[in-house]
Amino acid sequence: MTTERIERAPAGGSVAPMTDEQRRWLRAMMARFATGVTVVAARYGPLLAGMTANAVASVSIDPPLLLVAINESSETHKAIVGSHSFAISVLAGEQQALAECFAQPTSAAKLQRFCDAPWHEAETGSPILDGAIAFFDCRITETHPGGDHVIFIGEIVAAGYDEAGDPLLWFGSQYRRLAREGG
Ligand SMILES: Cc1cc2nc3c(=O)[nH]c(=O)nc-3n(C[C@H](O)[C@H](O)[C@H](O)COP(=O)(O)O)c2cc1C
């Protein structure tokens, strides 16, 4: 086990920004936490914005709440704030190409063509990707600052899943698939 203390010396009264090395360390440590992969998306005006996201967690069953942590400088953040809602599509193992597209910085292909992904509209108006193994359609109930991210708590107004679905995973900064039993 490698251990690193993240020490941040005060610089002129305020805390010093993370060094490049500290950022690399933190990313490497976070990368040991295996997660599924989702696309968090919302509509604003005629445009659809979406990003690949794994900072997603279940918060409460009754009321049904979940959270997402979204970078403040992203297009998706703007769309979520503008529409007060978002939809989470949990990607299937064969949807890696979509995860790669939605992780790209905003471009015309992403904003105008929504990565050419087939989708359908959720109750909140947010887009849900066809072929996802689960989805959660959410209305924002709370917003909290979270460093360079914003934490949105969403009330789940509709959800669905495909029991046979095989998930896309993210571990060690790579996309992975579940190993098949016996193979
Ligand atoms: C596996 C993976 C998970 C990610 N998770 C998040 C996340 O939870 N929150 C976030 O703000 N960005 C996350 N990102 C980065 C965004 O996908 C990326 O910044 C994207 O370009 C933002 O798009 P937008 O500006 O069009 O909204 C993740 C990227 C990858 C590859």
Ligand as a Chemical Component Dictionary entry (heavy atoms), coordinates in Angstrom:
data_LIG
# 
_chem_comp.id                   LIG 
_chem_comp.type                 NON-POLYMER 
_chem_comp.pdbx_formal_charge   0 
_chem_comp.three_letter_code    LIG 
# 
loop_
_chem_comp_atom.comp_id 
_chem_comp_atom.atom_id 
_chem_comp_atom.alt_atom_id 
_chem_comp_atom.type_symbol 
_chem_comp_atom.charge 
_chem_comp_atom.model_Cartn_x 
_chem_comp_atom.model_Cartn_y 
_chem_comp_atom.model_Cartn_z 
_chem_comp_atom.pdbx_ordinal 
LIG C1  C1  C 0 -15.031 7.554  -16.616 1  
LIG C2  C2  C 0 -15.216 9.045  -16.495 2  
LIG C3  C3  C 0 -15.960 9.554  -15.452 3  
LIG C4  C4  C 0 -16.164 10.934 -15.324 4  
LIG N1  N1  N 0 -16.920 11.390 -14.275 5  
LIG C5  C5  C 0 -17.172 12.710 -14.150 6  
LIG C6  C6  C 0 -18.015 13.174 -13.104 7  
LIG O1  O1  O 0 -18.556 12.410 -12.312 8  
LIG N2  N2  N 0 -18.230 14.512 -13.024 9  
LIG C7  C7  C 0 -17.663 15.422 -13.906 10 
LIG O2  O2  O 0 -17.888 16.622 -13.752 11 
LIG N3  N3  N 0 -16.865 14.983 -14.922 12 
LIG C8  C8  C 0 -16.635 13.658 -15.065 13 
LIG N4  N4  N 0 -15.855 13.208 -16.112 14 
LIG C9  C9  C 0 -15.325 14.199 -17.091 15 
LIG C10 C10 C 0 -16.381 14.670 -18.111 16 
LIG O3  O3  O 0 -16.954 13.565 -18.795 17 
LIG C11 C11 C 0 -15.707 15.622 -19.132 18 
LIG O4  O4  O 0 -15.152 16.727 -18.447 19 
LIG C12 C12 C 0 -16.640 16.111 -20.231 20 
LIG O5  O5  O 0 -15.837 16.652 -21.274 21 
LIG C13 C13 C 0 -17.622 17.209 -19.821 22 
LIG O6  O6  O 0 -18.435 17.481 -20.940 23 
LIG P1  P1  P 0 -19.305 18.820 -21.140 24 
LIG O7  O7  O 0 -18.401 20.000 -20.920 25 
LIG O8  O8  O 0 -19.803 18.736 -22.560 26 
LIG O9  O9  O 0 -20.424 18.797 -20.146 27 
LIG C14 C14 C 0 -15.610 11.834 -16.269 28 
LIG C15 C15 C 0 -14.856 11.311 -17.330 29 
LIG C16 C16 C 0 -14.657 9.939  -17.449 30 
LIG C17 C17 C 0 -13.853 9.393  -18.604 31 
# 
loop_
_chem_comp_bond.comp_id 
_chem_comp_bond.atom_id_1 
_chem_comp_bond.atom_id_2 
_chem_comp_bond.value_order 
_chem_comp_bond.pdbx_ordinal 
LIG C1  C2  SING 1  
LIG C2  C3  SING 2  
LIG C2  C16 DOUB 3  
LIG C3  C4  DOUB 4  
LIG C4  N1  SING 5  
LIG C4  C14 SING 6  
LIG N1  C5  DOUB 7  
LIG C5  C6  SING 8  
LIG C5  C8  SING 9  
LIG C6  O1  DOUB 10 
LIG C6  N2  SING 11 
LIG N2  C7  SING 12 
LIG C7  O2  DOUB 13 
LIG C7  N3  SING 14 
LIG N3  C8  DOUB 15 
LIG C8  N4  SING 16 
LIG N4  C9  SING 17 
LIG N4  C14 SING 18 
LIG C9  C10 SING 19 
LIG C10 O3  SING 20 
LIG C10 C11 SING 21 
LIG C11 O4  SING 22 
LIG C11 C12 SING 23 
LIG C12 O5  SING 24 
LIG C12 C13 SING 25 
LIG C13 O6  SING 26 
LIG O6  P1  SING 27 
LIG P1  O7  DOUB 28 
LIG P1  O8  SING 29 
LIG P1  O9  SING 30 
LIG C14 C15 DOUB 31 
LIG C15 C16 SING 32 
LIG C16 C17 SING 33 
# 
